[in-house]
């Protein structure tokens, strides 16, 4: 094959042992097949051959772990992904004679060359072969390809060989009529590898001939080509024709399988979990519900699930991953399936897909996160593909709200915000004024704004939500307590303790009366009221509330729940403030361990634990242990939070203190001034944190003998404190 020779010559004729090549081209055109064939054909040239799925960081992490295990690289049993990546990179940088295929390196806004670069060897000593839909690799990919092979359609000979091999086996000789039909079919399919594979799957499955298939294709194409217009290059019609024949055969064999394929056309193409199929079987799609029948027997359900996928697999329309309990299909299969639907059908299936995914998506509370993660890309897909023409959008609003809630719980506020905003907009238009669901949506968005330090935007939403709840719900309803609690949290963060306290008190009374003893929401209320007392210096009143909240959460919540970490952290903070470091430290350690285990890497709450543990060490004079924790916390918060967020100011302030204690006054002053600017930008004029910053600057100036400036800072701090 010319392409194989091209690759081989490019690798072998290089002046160095290390070289990178790339294969680019349309999805389904045969990039992966060519890479695998090269590895097979020239196996003798390499001591080691690796193939990794470079379509995203998750697949890269998984495949690098497999490489590390296969090569016996020395790693701890609980090694984190970064350690695994570093070990593999080190091996690739220090060994020769290998071929690594990085397959499906297709870049997007969500998956950038920078992310792939983090996995590539720094100084590769072997051959790298990258396959990508991109015609050229991004310029910011440090390991640049010496040559990019733009893979076109197959040659006539290659196309006929592919068809013959798939249907009759390698080396088979066709009768003249069949050979001529195969040749004509290859030509009419545009020599596109994916279309050829699909045609061969149909012929082999139906045990028909090339002559018969060609005749059917020519009849169907006249009708289908008028209906389906080109989408990709010059090959869309051919692919659509081939696949629509397969679609029709699947529908004849099993209508439920055809309906499943139509549903999947609206989902993300990869890793479609069996939960979605089960949900469809539970009543969202009649044909699938009838196919499954009784859903109570898990063993029977699994057998029926496999039976449902079988017609789709027979025609190579889906590929199943037994280990993950998922299946995938090609994006072009989705496009062709959608193209076959009428306008009313498109609207109907878009609505069905939203309802199916929403029904499969759990509450997004801790304990359901693994399921949420399996479904999240499908949530995004059906939301993004929902037609504007659909008038009934309440199902969409509900899915947006729950998807946003999950993202927010994972510290992914940038992804949550537009979903919360869309949900609120739909609820306002679709529901009567003052509906409780509007209040819930207002609360969700306000919580996000508050977490980002955007208190001015959060407050009117909280106010409106509370007014709606008071008016629409019966007195003493728990949702009223939720709104009271949220508004009180905002007031406390603004230093408005006097306004916060009565709201906390009312919320706690409602929850104690409306909920059973030991309910986690009561613990939340106790915890928040204790936080307020502590901020007012009322530690003796705060401690029993913290204790009760922690006991409730340990009893009511599963082990390792993030709310338990929250209680541990807060009680530890109280102990630290009282100088009870021996009691505080194990609580800090446990909180940090929980958060590192259950929260995604880079979650803002991990930084909270790091920062607080650092403060405890600082209070004890154990300064050598402080800086690494603060630096890690700062790195997390810089990525996860807006520039002026109070938490960033807090950690900068602490770092300034460390530098001041070391006599590095210049660096400390720079950080304190940055903190002061940030706090004045986001906090009220009389906030105690601003006074605290002035006092620390005064201490710094005093240590430098800058007495006049120290006096000025001290005066400004006292003015704020007098006004409080």
C-alpha positions as CSV (number, residue, x, y, z in Angstrom):
1,X,0.0,0.0,0.0
2,X,1.3,3.4,-0.9
3,X,0.3,5.0,2.4
4,X,2.1,2.3,4.4
5,X,5.2,2.7,2.3
6,X,4.9,6.5,2.8
7,X,4.8,6.1,6.6
8,X,7.6,3.6,6.6
9,X,9.9,5.6,4.4
10,X,9.2,8.8,6.5
11,X,10.1,7.0,9.7
12,X,13.2,5.2,8.4
13,X,14.7,8.0,6.4
14,X,14.8,10.4,9.3
15,X,18.2,11.6,10.5
16,X,17.3,10.8,14.1
17,X,15.8,7.8,16.0
18,X,13.1,10.0,17.4
19,X,10.5,11.2,14.9
20,X,6.8,12.0,14.9
21,X,4.4,11.3,12.0
22,X,0.7,12.1,11.8
23,X,-2.3,10.7,9.8
24,X,-5.2,13.1,9.2
25,X,-8.5,12.7,7.5
26,X,-12.2,12.4,7.7
27,X,-13.7,10.3,10.5
28,X,-14.2,6.8,9.3
29,X,-11.8,7.1,6.5
30,X,-9.4,4.5,7.9
31,X,-6.8,6.4,9.9
32,X,-6.8,3.9,12.8
33,X,-6.9,0.9,10.5
34,X,-3.8,2.3,8.6
35,X,-1.9,2.9,11.9
36,X,-2.7,-0.6,13.1
37,X,-1.7,-2.1,9.8
38,X,1.6,-0.2,9.9
39,X,2.3,-1.5,13.4
40,X,1.5,-5.1,12.2
41,X,3.4,-4.9,8.9
42,X,6.6,-3.4,10.3
43,X,6.5,-5.1,13.7
44,X,10.1,-6.3,13.2
45,X,11.3,-2.7,13.2
46,X,10.3,-2.2,16.8
47,X,11.0,-3.7,20.2
48,X,7.8,-2.3,21.7
49,X,4.6,-1.1,20.2
50,X,2.0,0.9,22.1
51,X,-1.4,2.2,21.1
52,X,-3.3,4.8,23.2
53,X,-6.7,6.4,22.8
54,X,-5.8,10.1,22.6
55,X,-9.4,11.4,22.3
56,X,-9.4,12.8,25.8
57,X,-7.6,12.9,29.1
58,X,-9.7,10.1,30.6
59,X,-8.8,7.6,27.9
60,X,-5.1,8.7,28.0
61,X,-5.0,8.2,31.8
62,X,-6.5,4.7,31.4
63,X,-4.1,3.7,28.6
64,X,-1.0,5.1,30.3
65,X,-1.9,3.1,33.4
66,X,-2.1,0.0,31.3
67,X,1.3,0.8,29.7
68,X,2.9,1.3,33.2
69,X,1.5,-2.0,34.4
70,X,2.6,-3.9,31.2
71,X,6.1,-2.4,31.3
72,X,6.4,-3.1,35.1
73,X,7.2,0.5,35.9
74,X,7.8,1.1,39.6
75,X,4.8,2.9,41.0
76,X,3.0,3.0,44.3
77,X,-0.2,0.9,44.5
78,X,-2.3,4.1,44.9
79,X,-0.3,6.2,42.4
80,X,-2.1,9.2,41.1
81,X,-2.5,9.8,37.4
82,X,0.2,12.5,37.4
83,X,2.7,10.0,38.7
84,X,1.7,7.3,36.2
85,X,2.0,9.9,33.3
86,X,5.4,11.0,34.6
87,X,6.7,7.4,34.8
88,X,5.6,6.6,31.3
89,X,7.0,9.8,29.9
90,X,10.3,9.0,31.7
91,X,10.4,5.6,30.0
92,X,9.7,7.1,26.6
93,X,12.4,9.7,27.1
94,X,15.0,7.2,28.0
95,X,14.3,4.2,25.7
96,X,14.5,3.6,22.0
97,X,13.1,1.1,19.5
98,X,9.4,1.8,20.2
99,X,6.3,2.8,18.3
100,X,3.6,4.7,20.1
101,X,0.3,5.3,18.2
102,X,-1.7,8.2,19.7
103,X,-5.1,7.5,18.2
104,X,-8.1,9.9,17.7
105,X,-6.3,13.1,18.8
106,X,-9.2,15.3,17.7
107,X,-9.0,18.7,19.4
108,X,-11.9,20.9,20.5
109,X,-12.7,23.7,23.0
110,X,-13.0,20.9,25.6
111,X,-9.9,19.0,24.6
112,X,-6.9,21.1,23.6
113,X,-3.4,20.4,22.3
114,X,-2.1,21.6,25.7
115,X,-4.0,18.8,27.4
116,X,-2.5,16.2,25.1
117,X,0.9,17.8,25.5
118,X,0.8,16.9,29.2
119,X,0.9,13.2,28.2
120,X,3.6,13.4,25.5
121,X,7.2,12.5,26.2
122,X,9.4,15.6,26.7
123,X,12.3,14.2,24.6
124,X,11.0,11.1,22.8
125,X,13.5,8.5,21.7
126,X,11.2,6.4,19.5
127,X,8.5,6.8,16.9
128,X,5.2,8.6,17.6
129,X,2.3,8.1,15.2
130,X,-0.6,10.4,15.7
131,X,-4.1,10.0,14.1
132,X,-6.4,13.0,14.0
133,X,-9.3,14.4,12.1
134,X,-7.4,17.7,12.1
135,X,-5.7,18.4,8.7
136,X,-2.8,19.9,10.6
137,X,-1.7,19.4,14.2
138,X,-2.0,22.6,16.4
139,X,1.0,24.8,16.3
140,X,1.2,24.8,20.1
141,X,1.7,21.0,20.3
142,X,5.4,20.8,21.2
143,X,6.0,17.4,19.6
144,X,5.3,18.5,16.0
145,X,4.9,15.9,13.3
146,X,7.7,15.8,10.7
147,X,5.1,14.9,8.2
148,X,1.3,14.8,8.1
149,X,-0.2,12.1,5.8
150,X,-3.6,13.4,4.7
151,X,-5.5,10.2,4.2
152,X,-7.9,10.2,1.3
153,X,-10.2,7.6,0.0
154,X,-8.9,4.1,-0.7
155,X,-7.6,3.2,-4.1
156,X,-9.8,1.0,-6.3
157,X,-7.7,-2.1,-5.6
158,X,-7.7,-1.4,-1.9
159,X,-11.4,-0.9,-1.8
160,X,-12.2,-4.1,-3.6
161,X,-9.7,-6.0,-1.4
162,X,-11.4,-4.6,1.7
163,X,-14.9,-5.7,0.5
164,X,-13.6,-9.1,-0.5
165,X,-11.7,-9.7,2.7
166,X,-14.6,-8.6,5.0
167,X,-17.2,-10.8,3.2
168,X,-15.2,-13.8,1.9
169,X,-11.9,-13.7,3.8
170,X,-8.4,-12.7,3.1
171,X,-7.1,-14.0,-0.3
172,X,-10.5,-15.1,-1.6
173,X,-11.1,-15.0,-5.4
174,X,-14.5,-13.8,-6.6
175,X,-16.3,-15.0,-9.7
176,X,-16.2,-12.5,-12.5
177,X,-19.8,-11.2,-12.0
178,X,-19.1,-10.7,-8.3
179,X,-15.8,-9.1,-8.9
180,X,-17.4,-6.6,-11.3
181,X,-20.2,-5.9,-8.9
182,X,-17.7,-5.4,-6.1
183,X,-15.7,-3.0,-8.3
184,X,-18.8,-1.1,-9.2
185,X,-20.0,-1.0,-5.6
186,X,-16.6,0.3,-4.4
187,X,-16.8,3.1,-7.0
188,X,-20.4,4.0,-6.1
189,X,-19.5,4.1,-2.4
190,X,-16.8,6.6,-3.2
191,X,-14.0,4.3,-2.0
192,X,-14.7,5.5,1.6
193,X,-13.5,3.0,4.1
194,X,-16.4,3.5,6.5
195,X,-19.0,3.1,3.8
196,X,-17.3,0.0,2.5
197,X,-17.1,-1.5,6.0
198,X,-20.9,-1.0,6.4
199,X,-21.7,-2.4,3.0
200,X,-19.6,-5.5,3.7
201,X,-21.3,-5.9,7.2
202,X,-24.7,-5.9,5.5
203,X,-23.6,-8.4,2.8
204,X,-22.0,-10.8,5.3
205,X,-24.9,-10.6,7.8
206,X,-27.6,-11.2,5.2
207,X,-25.4,-13.8,3.4
208,X,-26.3,-12.0,0.1
209,X,-24.1,-11.3,-2.9
210,X,-22.3,-8.2,-4.2
211,X,-24.6,-8.3,-7.3
212,X,-27.8,-8.3,-5.2
213,X,-26.5,-5.6,-2.9
214,X,-25.5,-3.4,-5.7
215,X,-28.9,-3.7,-7.3
216,X,-30.6,-2.8,-4.0
217,X,-28.2,0.0,-3.4
218,X,-28.9,1.5,-6.8
219,X,-32.7,1.3,-6.3
220,X,-32.6,2.8,-2.8
221,X,-30.1,5.5,-3.6
222,X,-32.4,7.2,-6.2
223,X,-34.9,7.9,-3.4
224,X,-32.4,8.5,-0.6
225,X,-30.0,10.8,-2.4
226,X,-32.9,13.2,-3.0
227,X,-33.7,13.3,0.6
228,X,-30.2,13.3,2.1
229,X,-27.9,16.2,1.2
230,X,-24.1,16.3,1.5
231,X,-22.7,17.1,5.0
232,X,-19.1,16.1,4.8
233,X,-16.8,16.3,1.8
234,X,-18.2,14.5,-1.3
235,X,-19.1,11.3,0.5
236,X,-22.1,12.1,2.6
237,X,-24.6,10.7,0.1
238,X,-22.8,7.4,-0.2
239,X,-22.5,6.9,3.5
240,X,-26.1,7.9,4.1
241,X,-27.3,5.5,1.5
242,X,-25.3,2.6,2.9
243,X,-26.4,3.3,6.4
244,X,-30.0,3.8,5.6
245,X,-30.1,0.4,4.0
246,X,-28.7,-1.0,7.3
247,X,-31.2,1.1,9.3
248,X,-34.1,-0.4,7.3
249,X,-32.8,-3.9,7.9
250,X,-32.4,-3.3,11.6
251,X,-36.0,-1.9,11.8
252,X,-37.3,-5.1,10.0
253,X,-35.3,-7.3,12.3
254,X,-36.3,-5.5,15.5
255,X,-38.2,-2.2,15.7
256,X,-37.0,-1.6,19.2
257,X,-33.4,-1.6,18.1
258,X,-34.2,0.9,15.4
259,X,-35.8,3.2,18.0
260,X,-32.8,2.8,20.2
261,X,-30.5,3.9,17.4
262,X,-32.7,6.9,16.7
263,X,-32.5,7.8,20.4
264,X,-28.7,7.5,20.3
265,X,-28.6,9.9,17.4
266,X,-29.4,12.7,19.9
267,X,-26.9,11.5,22.6
268,X,-23.1,11.9,22.7
269,X,-21.7,9.2,20.4
270,X,-19.4,7.5,22.8
271,X,-19.9,5.6,26.1
272,X,-23.7,5.4,26.0
273,X,-24.4,3.6,29.3
274,X,-26.9,0.8,29.8
275,X,-28.8,3.1,32.3
276,X,-30.2,5.0,29.3
277,X,-31.5,1.8,27.7
278,X,-33.1,0.7,31.0
279,X,-34.7,4.1,31.3
280,X,-36.1,3.8,27.8
281,X,-37.4,0.3,28.7
282,X,-39.1,1.8,31.8
283,X,-41.6,3.7,29.7
284,X,-40.1,6.5,27.7
285,X,-40.1,4.5,24.4
286,X,-43.0,2.1,23.9
287,X,-41.2,-0.3,21.5
288,X,-38.2,-0.7,23.9
289,X,-40.6,-1.1,26.9
290,X,-42.4,-3.8,25.1
291,X,-39.2,-5.5,24.1
292,X,-37.9,-5.7,27.7
293,X,-41.3,-6.5,29.3
294,X,-40.8,-7.2,33.0
295,X,-37.8,-5.3,34.4
296,X,-37.6,-7.0,37.7
297,X,-35.2,-9.8,36.8
298,X,-31.6,-8.4,36.4
299,X,-30.3,-11.5,34.6
300,X,-33.2,-11.4,32.1
301,X,-32.7,-7.7,31.6
302,X,-29.0,-8.2,30.7
303,X,-29.9,-10.9,28.2
304,X,-32.6,-8.7,26.6
305,X,-30.1,-5.7,26.6
306,X,-27.6,-7.9,24.6
307,X,-30.4,-9.0,22.3
308,X,-31.5,-5.4,21.6
309,X,-27.9,-4.4,20.7
310,X,-27.3,-7.4,18.5
311,X,-29.0,-6.2,15.3
312,X,-27.0,-2.9,15.6
313,X,-23.8,-4.7,16.1
314,X,-24.4,-7.1,13.2
315,X,-24.4,-4.1,10.9
316,X,-21.4,-2.4,12.7
317,X,-23.6,0.5,13.7
318,X,-22.6,0.3,17.4
319,X,-19.6,-1.1,19.2
320,X,-20.1,-2.4,22.7
321,X,-17.7,-2.1,25.6
322,X,-18.4,-5.0,28.0
323,X,-16.1,-3.7,30.7
324,X,-17.8,-0.3,31.0
325,X,-21.3,-1.5,30.2
326,X,-21.5,1.1,27.4
327,X,-21.7,1.2,23.7
328,X,-20.7,3.7,21.1
329,X,-21.6,4.7,17.5
330,X,-19.9,6.9,14.9
331,X,-20.9,10.6,14.7
332,X,-21.8,10.1,11.0
333,X,-24.2,7.3,11.9
334,X,-25.9,9.8,14.2
335,X,-26.0,12.5,11.4
336,X,-27.4,10.1,8.8
337,X,-30.0,8.8,11.2
338,X,-31.2,12.3,12.0
339,X,-31.3,13.2,8.3
340,X,-33.7,10.4,7.8
341,X,-36.3,12.0,10.1
342,X,-39.0,14.4,9.2
343,X,-39.2,17.8,10.9
344,X,-42.0,16.6,13.3
345,X,-40.1,13.5,14.1
346,X,-37.0,15.5,14.9
347,X,-38.9,17.5,17.4
348,X,-40.5,14.5,18.9
349,X,-37.2,12.6,19.3
350,X,-35.4,15.6,20.7
351,X,-38.1,15.8,23.4
352,X,-37.9,12.0,24.0
353,X,-34.1,12.1,24.3
354,X,-34.3,14.9,26.9
355,X,-36.9,13.0,29.0
356,X,-35.0,9.8,28.7
357,X,-31.7,11.3,29.9
358,X,-33.5,13.3,32.6
359,X,-35.2,10.2,33.9
360,X,-31.9,8.3,34.0
361,X,-30.0,11.1,35.6
362,X,-30.1,10.8,39.4
363,X,-30.4,13.4,42.1
364,X,-26.8,14.5,41.6
365,X,-26.2,14.2,45.4
366,X,-23.1,12.4,46.8
367,X,-23.4,8.7,46.2
368,X,-24.8,9.2,42.7
369,X,-21.8,11.0,41.3
370,X,-20.4,7.9,39.4
371,X,-23.7,7.5,37.6
372,X,-23.9,11.2,36.9
373,X,-20.5,11.1,35.4
374,X,-21.5,8.3,33.1
375,X,-24.5,10.3,31.9
376,X,-23.1,13.9,31.9
377,X,-21.9,14.0,28.3
378,X,-25.3,12.8,27.1
379,X,-27.0,15.5,29.2
380,X,-24.9,18.1,27.4
381,X,-25.6,16.6,24.0
382,X,-29.4,16.5,24.3
383,X,-29.4,20.0,25.8
384,X,-27.2,21.4,23.0
385,X,-29.2,19.7,20.3
386,X,-32.7,20.7,21.6
387,X,-34.5,22.5,18.8
388,X,-35.6,26.0,19.4
389,X,-38.9,25.1,17.6
390,X,-40.0,22.9,20.5
391,X,-42.5,24.9,22.5
392,X,-42.6,22.6,25.5
393,X,-39.3,23.2,27.2
394,X,-40.0,22.3,30.9
395,X,-38.3,18.9,30.5
396,X,-35.3,20.8,29.1
397,X,-35.3,23.2,32.0
398,X,-35.3,20.4,34.6
399,X,-32.4,18.6,32.9
400,X,-30.5,21.9,32.7
401,X,-31.0,22.4,36.4
402,X,-29.9,19.0,37.4
403,X,-26.9,19.0,35.1
404,X,-25.9,22.4,36.4
405,X,-26.3,21.1,40.0
406,X,-23.9,18.2,39.3
407,X,-21.3,20.5,37.7
408,X,-21.5,22.9,40.6
409,X,-21.0,20.0,43.1
410,X,-17.8,19.1,41.2
411,X,-16.4,22.6,41.3
412,X,-17.1,23.2,37.6
413,X,-19.0,26.4,38.0
414,X,-18.2,27.8,34.5
415,X,-20.1,24.8,33.0
416,X,-22.9,25.1,35.6
417,X,-23.7,28.8,35.2
418,X,-25.2,28.8,31.6
419,X,-27.3,25.8,32.5
420,X,-28.7,27.4,35.6
421,X,-29.4,30.6,33.6
422,X,-31.2,28.7,30.9
423,X,-33.3,26.8,33.4
424,X,-34.3,30.0,35.1
425,X,-35.2,31.6,31.9
426,X,-37.4,28.7,30.8
427,X,-39.1,28.4,34.2
428,X,-39.9,32.2,34.2
429,X,-41.5,31.9,30.8
430,X,-43.3,28.6,31.2
431,X,-44.5,28.7,34.8
432,X,-46.9,31.1,36.5
433,X,-45.3,34.0,38.4
434,X,-44.3,33.0,41.9
435,X,-44.1,29.2,41.2
436,X,-41.9,27.4,43.7
437,X,-39.7,25.9,40.9
438,X,-38.7,29.4,40.0
439,X,-37.5,29.9,43.6
440,X,-35.5,26.7,43.4
441,X,-33.9,27.9,40.2
442,X,-33.1,31.3,41.7
443,X,-31.5,29.7,44.7
444,X,-29.3,27.5,42.4
445,X,-28.0,30.4,40.4
446,X,-27.5,32.5,43.5
447,X,-25.5,29.8,45.2
448,X,-23.2,29.7,42.2
449,X,-22.8,33.4,42.2
450,X,-22.0,33.4,45.9
451,X,-19.4,30.6,45.5
452,X,-17.7,32.9,43.0
453,X,-17.7,35.9,45.3
454,X,-20.4,37.6,43.2
455,X,-22.5,38.6,46.2
456,X,-24.1,41.7,44.5
457,X,-25.6,39.4,41.8
458,X,-26.6,36.7,44.2
459,X,-28.5,38.9,46.7
460,X,-31.5,39.9,44.6
461,X,-32.0,36.3,43.5
462,X,-32.0,35.1,47.1
463,X,-34.4,37.9,48.1
464,X,-36.8,37.0,45.3
465,X,-36.6,33.3,46.1
466,X,-37.4,33.9,49.7
467,X,-40.4,36.1,48.8
468,X,-41.7,33.4,46.5
469,X,-41.3,30.6,49.1
470,X,-43.0,32.7,51.8
471,X,-46.0,33.4,49.5
472,X,-46.4,30.1,47.7
473,X,-45.6,27.6,50.4
474,X,-47.3,26.8,53.7
475,X,-45.8,28.3,56.8
476,X,-43.0,26.1,58.2
477,X,-42.2,24.5,54.8
478,X,-38.6,23.2,54.6
479,X,-38.0,25.1,51.4
480,X,-38.6,28.4,53.2
481,X,-35.8,27.3,55.6
482,X,-33.5,26.7,52.7
483,X,-34.0,30.2,51.3
484,X,-33.6,31.7,54.8
485,X,-30.3,29.7,55.2
486,X,-29.0,30.7,51.8
487,X,-29.6,34.4,52.3
488,X,-28.1,34.3,55.8
489,X,-25.0,32.7,54.3
490,X,-24.7,35.6,52.0
491,X,-25.1,38.2,54.7
492,X,-22.5,36.5,56.8
493,X,-20.0,36.5,53.9
494,X,-20.5,40.2,53.7
495,X,-19.9,40.8,57.4
496,X,-23.6,41.5,58.0
497,X,-23.9,39.2,61.0
498,X,-26.8,41.1,62.7
499,X,-29.0,40.5,59.6
500,X,-27.9,36.9,59.2
501,X,-28.6,35.6,62.7
502,X,-32.4,35.9,62.8
503,X,-32.5,34.2,59.4
504,X,-30.4,31.3,60.7
505,X,-32.5,31.0,63.9
506,X,-35.8,30.9,61.9
507,X,-34.4,28.3,59.5
508,X,-33.2,26.1,62.3
509,X,-36.6,26.3,64.0
510,X,-38.4,25.3,60.8
511,X,-36.1,22.4,60.1
512,X,-36.3,21.1,63.7
513,X,-40.0,21.1,63.5
514,X,-40.6,19.9,60.0
515,X,-37.9,17.2,59.7
516,X,-37.2,14.0,61.7
517,X,-34.6,14.2,64.4
518,X,-31.1,13.6,62.9
519,X,-32.0,14.8,59.4
520,X,-28.9,16.1,57.5
521,X,-30.6,19.5,56.8
522,X,-30.7,20.1,60.6
523,X,-27.0,19.5,60.7
524,X,-26.5,22.1,57.9
525,X,-28.5,24.7,59.9
526,X,-26.5,23.9,63.1
527,X,-23.3,24.2,61.2
528,X,-24.1,27.5,59.6
529,X,-25.3,29.1,62.9
530,X,-22.2,27.9,64.6
531,X,-20.1,29.5,61.8
532,X,-21.8,32.8,62.6
533,X,-21.2,32.5,66.3
534,X,-17.6,31.7,65.8
535,X,-17.2,34.8,63.5
536,X,-18.6,36.9,66.4
537,X,-16.2,35.4,68.9
538,X,-19.0,33.3,70.5
539,X,-17.0,30.1,70.5
540,X,-18.7,28.6,73.6
541,X,-22.0,28.8,71.8
542,X,-20.6,27.5,68.5
543,X,-18.9,24.4,69.8
544,X,-22.0,22.4,70.9
545,X,-23.7,23.2,67.5
546,X,-20.6,22.0,65.6
547,X,-20.5,18.8,67.7
548,X,-24.2,18.1,67.1
549,X,-23.9,18.7,63.4
550,X,-20.9,16.4,63.1
551,X,-22.7,13.6,65.0
552,X,-25.8,13.9,62.8
553,X,-23.7,13.8,59.6
554,X,-21.6,10.9,60.7
555,X,-24.8,8.9,61.5
556,X,-27.0,10.0,58.7
557,X,-24.6,10.3,55.7
558,X,-22.5,7.6,54.0
559,X,-18.8,7.4,55.1
560,X,-16.7,9.9,53.2
561,X,-19.5,12.3,52.4
562,X,-18.2,15.8,51.6
563,X,-20.6,17.3,54.3
564,X,-18.8,15.3,56.9
565,X,-15.5,16.8,55.8
566,X,-17.2,20.2,56.0
567,X,-18.1,19.6,59.7
568,X,-14.7,18.3,60.5
569,X,-13.1,21.3,59.0
570,X,-15.3,23.8,60.8
571,X,-14.8,22.1,64.2
572,X,-11.1,22.0,63.6
573,X,-11.2,25.7,62.8
574,X,-12.9,26.4,66.1
575,X,-10.2,24.4,68.0
576,X,-7.5,26.2,66.1
577,X,-8.9,29.5,67.2
578,X,-8.8,28.3,70.8
579,X,-5.3,27.1,70.5
580,X,-6.4,23.4,70.8
581,X,-4.0,22.3,68.0
582,X,-3.7,18.7,69.1
583,X,-7.5,18.3,68.7
584,X,-7.7,20.3,65.5
585,X,-5.0,18.6,63.4
586,X,-6.6,15.1,63.1
587,X,-9.9,16.7,62.1
588,X,-8.1,18.7,59.4
589,X,-6.3,15.6,58.2
590,X,-9.5,13.6,58.0
591,X,-11.3,16.4,56.2
592,X,-8.5,16.8,53.6
593,X,-8.3,13.0,53.1
594,X,-12.1,12.8,52.4
595,X,-12.0,15.7,50.0
596,X,-9.0,14.4,48.1
597,X,-10.7,11.0,47.8
598,X,-14.3,12.0,46.8
599,X,-13.9,15.3,45.0
600,X,-12.4,15.8,41.6
601,X,-8.9,17.0,41.4
602,X,-8.8,20.8,41.6
603,X,-12.1,21.2,43.5
604,X,-12.2,24.4,45.5
605,X,-13.1,22.6,48.7
606,X,-9.8,20.8,48.6
607,X,-8.1,24.1,48.7
608,X,-10.1,25.1,51.7
609,X,-8.7,22.1,53.6
610,X,-5.2,22.9,52.4
611,X,-5.4,26.5,53.4
612,X,-6.9,25.8,56.9
613,X,-4.3,23.1,57.6
614,X,-1.6,25.6,56.6
615,X,-3.1,28.1,59.0
616,X,-3.0,25.6,61.8
617,X,0.7,24.9,61.2
618,X,1.4,28.6,61.0
619,X,-0.3,29.2,64.4
620,X,2.0,26.6,65.9
621,X,5.1,28.1,64.3
622,X,5.6,25.1,62.0
623,X,6.3,27.4,59.0
624,X,8.3,24.9,56.9
625,X,5.0,22.9,56.4
626,X,2.9,25.9,55.5
627,X,4.1,27.2,52.2
628,X,3.6,24.0,50.1
629,X,0.0,23.8,51.3
630,X,-0.7,27.4,50.6
631,X,0.9,27.3,47.1
632,X,-1.2,24.2,46.2
633,X,-4.4,25.9,47.5
634,X,-3.6,29.1,45.6
635,X,-3.1,27.1,42.4
636,X,-6.4,25.4,42.8
637,X,-8.3,28.6,43.6
638,X,-6.7,30.6,40.8
639,X,-8.0,28.0,38.3
640,X,-11.4,27.4,39.9
641,X,-12.5,30.9,41.1
642,X,-12.8,34.4,39.7
643,X,-9.8,36.7,40.0
644,X,-11.2,38.7,42.9
645,X,-12.6,35.9,44.9
646,X,-12.1,36.3,48.7
647,X,-10.5,32.9,49.1
648,X,-7.7,33.9,46.7
649,X,-7.2,37.0,48.8
650,X,-7.1,34.8,52.0
651,X,-4.3,32.5,50.7
652,X,-2.3,35.4,49.3
653,X,-2.6,37.1,52.8
654,X,-1.3,33.9,54.4
655,X,1.6,33.7,52.0
656,X,2.4,37.3,52.7
657,X,2.6,36.5,56.4
658,X,5.1,33.7,55.7
659,X,7.3,36.0,53.7
660,X,7.1,38.7,56.3
661,X,8.1,36.2,59.0
662,X,11.2,35.4,56.9
663,X,12.2,39.0,56.5
664,X,11.2,39.1,52.8
665,X,9.3,42.4,53.3
666,X,9.2,43.4,49.6
667,X,7.4,40.2,48.6
668,X,5.1,40.4,51.6
669,X,4.2,44.0,50.9
670,X,3.3,43.2,47.3
671,X,1.0,40.4,48.3
672,X,-0.7,42.4,51.1
673,X,-1.4,45.2,48.6
674,X,-2.9,42.8,46.1
675,X,-5.1,41.4,48.9
676,X,-6.2,44.9,49.9
677,X,-7.1,45.7,46.3
678,X,-9.1,42.5,45.9
679,X,-10.9,42.9,49.2
680,X,-11.8,46.5,48.5
681,X,-13.2,45.5,45.1
682,X,-15.6,42.8,46.4
683,X,-16.3,43.5,50.1
684,X,-18.3,46.2,51.8
685,X,-16.3,49.3,52.9
686,X,-16.6,48.4,56.6
687,X,-15.8,44.7,56.2
688,X,-13.5,43.4,59.0
689,X,-11.3,41.6,56.4
690,X,-10.3,45.0,55.0
691,X,-9.4,46.2,58.5
692,X,-7.4,43.1,59.1
693,X,-5.4,43.8,55.9
694,X,-4.6,47.4,57.0
695,X,-3.4,46.1,60.4
696,X,-1.1,43.5,58.7
697,X,0.4,46.2,56.5
698,X,0.9,48.4,59.6
699,X,2.7,45.5,61.2
700,X,4.9,45.1,58.2
701,X,5.7,48.8,58.0
702,X,6.5,48.9,61.7
703,X,9.0,46.0,61.3
704,X,10.7,48.1,58.6
705,X,10.8,51.2,60.6
706,X,8.3,52.9,58.3
707,X,6.4,54.4,61.3
708,X,4.5,57.0,59.5
709,X,3.0,54.6,57.0
710,X,2.3,52.1,59.8
711,X,0.4,54.7,61.7
712,X,-1.7,55.5,58.6
713,X,-2.6,51.8,58.1
714,X,-3.4,51.4,61.8
715,X,-5.7,54.5,61.7
716,X,-7.6,53.2,58.7
717,X,-8.2,49.9,60.4
718,X,-9.4,51.5,63.6
719,X,-11.9,53.7,61.6
720,X,-13.5,50.6,60.1
721,X,-13.6,48.8,63.4
722,X,-15.2,51.8,65.2
723,X,-18.0,52.0,62.5
724,X,-19.0,48.3,63.1
